[in-house]
Amino acid sequence: MLQGFKDFITRGNVIDLAVAVIIGAAFTAIVTAVVDNFINPLLGVLLPSGSLSGWVIPVPGVFGEPAEFGIGAIIQAVINFLSVAAVVYFLLIVPMNKLAERRAAKLGVTEDAAPAAPTQEELLAEIRDLLAAQQPRA
């Protein structure tokens, strides 16, 4: 049981995932600071509240107090998400894809070198033939 856990933890993709979470958290903090301190005030100039996060849409209450939809906070969260996704894509994914292309070119591996997968009909015919070979002849 412990050996299986050790194998799981020492697998490369688990360690890569842990590194990605840490880097993602660091990028999130940086991008949130940029959005909160640069983009939010820049967009806030166009809003009457003066701040994107302070932009609310009042909705009259039917049975009492009116409600407020914090549309600015939602837009700010979308901007944060898209900014983090762009940073991760352009600073991590694009360079890693370029590195993988260079390694594949260096090794002479191309996508065309992979054998074509059999069609569904070919697989079914193979299964039929195997089943027929297992059955005793009468």
C-alpha positions in Angstrom: 0.0 0.0 0.0 2.7 2.5 0.9 4.8 1.4 -2.1 1.8 2.3 -4.4 1.5 5.7 -2.7 5.3 6.3 -3.1 5.1 5.4 -6.8 2.1 7.8 -7.3 3.9 10.7 -5.6 7.2 10.2 -7.4 5.6 10.0 -10.8 6.6 12.9 -12.9 3.2 14.3 -13.7 2.2 14.7 -10.0 5.3 16.7 -9.3 4.6 18.8 -12.5 1.1 19.4 -11.3 2.4 20.6 -7.9 4.8 23.0 -9.6 2.0 24.3 -11.8 -0.2 25.0 -8.8 2.5 26.9 -7.1 3.4 28.9 -10.2 -0.3 29.5 -10.9 -0.8 30.9 -7.4 2.2 33.2 -7.8 1.0 34.5 -11.1 -2.5 34.9 -9.7 -1.1 37.2 -7.0 0.8 39.3 -9.5 -2.1 39.6 -12.0 -4.6 40.4 -9.2 -2.4 43.2 -8.1 -2.1 44.6 -11.6 -5.9 44.3 -12.2 -6.7 45.8 -8.8 -4.2 48.7 -9.0 -4.1 49.5 -12.7 -6.9 48.1 -14.8 -9.7 48.5 -12.2 -8.9 52.3 -11.6 -8.5 52.7 -15.4 -11.9 51.3 -16.1 -13.3 53.0 -13.0 -12.8 56.4 -14.7 -15.6 55.4 -17.1 -17.9 54.4 -14.3 -19.9 56.6 -12.0 -18.8 54.7 -8.9 -15.1 55.4 -9.7 -14.2 51.8 -9.2 -14.9 48.6 -11.2 -15.4 46.6 -8.0 -17.8 49.2 -6.6 -20.1 49.0 -9.7 -23.4 47.6 -8.6 -26.8 47.3 -10.3 -29.6 48.0 -7.8 -32.7 45.8 -8.0 -35.8 46.9 -6.2 -36.9 44.5 -3.5 -40.4 43.0 -3.7 -40.8 42.4 0.0 -38.4 44.8 1.5 -34.8 46.0 1.1 -33.5 46.4 -2.5 -30.8 44.1 -3.6 -27.6 45.0 -5.4 -25.9 42.9 -8.1 -22.1 43.4 -7.9 -21.5 43.3 -11.6 -18.2 45.1 -11.3 -16.8 42.4 -9.0 -17.8 39.7 -11.5 -16.2 41.6 -14.4 -13.1 42.1 -12.3 -13.0 38.3 -11.6 -13.3 37.6 -15.3 -10.5 40.0 -16.1 -8.3 38.4 -13.4 -9.0 34.9 -14.8 -8.3 35.9 -18.4 -5.1 37.8 -17.4 -3.8 34.8 -15.4 -4.7 32.4 -18.3 -2.9 34.7 -20.8 0.2 34.9 -18.6 0.4 31.2 -18.1 -0.2 30.5 -21.8 2.4 32.9 -23.1 5.0 32.4 -20.4 4.7 28.7 -19.8 2.7 26.9 -22.5 4.2 28.5 -25.6 7.8 28.1 -24.6 7.2 24.5 -23.6 5.6 23.7 -26.9 8.5 25.3 -28.7 10.9 23.3 -26.6 9.0 20.1 -27.4 9.0 20.9 -31.2 12.8 21.4 -31.0 13.3 18.1 -29.2 11.1 16.3 -31.7 12.9 17.9 -34.6 16.3 17.0 -33.1 15.2 13.4 -32.6 13.6 13.2 -36.1 10.2 12.4 -34.7 7.3 13.7 -36.7 3.5 13.3 -36.4 3.4 11.3 -39.7 5.7 8.7 -38.2 2.9 7.3 -36.0 1.1 4.3 -37.4 -2.5 4.9 -38.5 -5.0 3.6 -36.0 -7.2 0.8 -37.2 -10.8 1.6 -38.2 -13.8 0.4 -36.3 -14.6 -2.1 -39.0 -11.0 -3.6 -38.9 -11.2 -3.9 -35.1 -14.6 -5.6 -35.3 -13.3 -8.0 -38.0 -10.3 -8.9 -35.8 -12.6 -9.6 -32.8 -14.8 -11.7 -35.0 -11.9 -13.7 -36.3 -10.5 -14.2 -32.7 -13.9 -15.4 -31.4 -14.3 -17.8 -34.4 -10.8 -19.2 -33.8 -11.7 -20.0 -30.1 -14.9 -21.8 -30.9 -14.6 -25.6 -31.5 -15.6 -26.7 -35.0 -18.6 -29.1 -35.1 
